[in-house]
Amino acid sequence: MELNGYRIKNPEPGFYPVSWCREFGKGKVFYTSLGHREDIIDTDPCLKDRKNPVEVSKAYQSHVLGGILWALGLEPQTARTVQ
């Protein structure tokens, strides 16, 4: 596991964010580490080697679109800490 460029030899068990957003100065930052395979991004049900149902792809697209809309200021929510 790496965190901020530093290798952690024995990471503590726990929950680590795969997506986050924050307000930074006058801007906004949205990050996600999800969606690295074509079957996560593409909703084509006939996609070769699909490992996930199309519903996962649709949920991923909704996740990314929500982050983009928030970063553009088109969604009224503010970044908040979730515990």
ChimeraX attribute file (.defattr): number of C-alpha atoms within 10 A of each C-alpha:
attribute: neighborCount
match mode: 1-to-1
recipient: residues
	/A:1	9
	/A:2	9
	/A:3	8
	/A:4	5
	/A:5	7
	/A:6	8
	/A:7	10
	/A:8	10
	/A:9	8
	/A:10	7
	/A:11	10
	/A:12	7
	/A:13	6
	/A:14	5
	/A:15	6
	/A:16	6
	/A:17	8
	/A:18	9
	/A:19	13
	/A:20	15
	/A:21	17
	/A:22	15
	/A:23	13
	/A:24	8
	/A:25	6
	/A:26	5
	/A:27	10
	/A:28	17
	/A:29	15
	/A:30	17
	/A:31	14
	/A:32	13
	/A:33	9
	/A:34	13
	/A:35	14
	/A:36	8
	/A:37	10
	/A:38	15
	/A:39	20
	/A:40	21
	/A:41	18
	/A:42	17
	/A:43	19
	/A:44	13
	/A:45	13
	/A:46	8
	/A:47	12
	/A:48	9
	/A:49	8
	/A:50	16
	/A:51	12
	/A:52	11
	/A:53	13
	/A:54	19
	/A:55	12
	/A:56	16
	/A:57	20
	/A:58	15
	/A:59	14
	/A:60	18
	/A:61	17
	/A:62	12
	/A:63	14
	/A:64	19
	/A:65	12
	/A:66	15
	/A:67	22
	/A:68	17
	/A:69	14
	/A:70	19
	/A:71	19
	/A:72	12
	/A:73	13
	/A:74	11
	/A:75	12
	/A:76	7
	/A:77	9
	/A:78	13
	/A:79	14
	/A:80	10
	/A:81	8
	/A:82	5
	/A:83	3
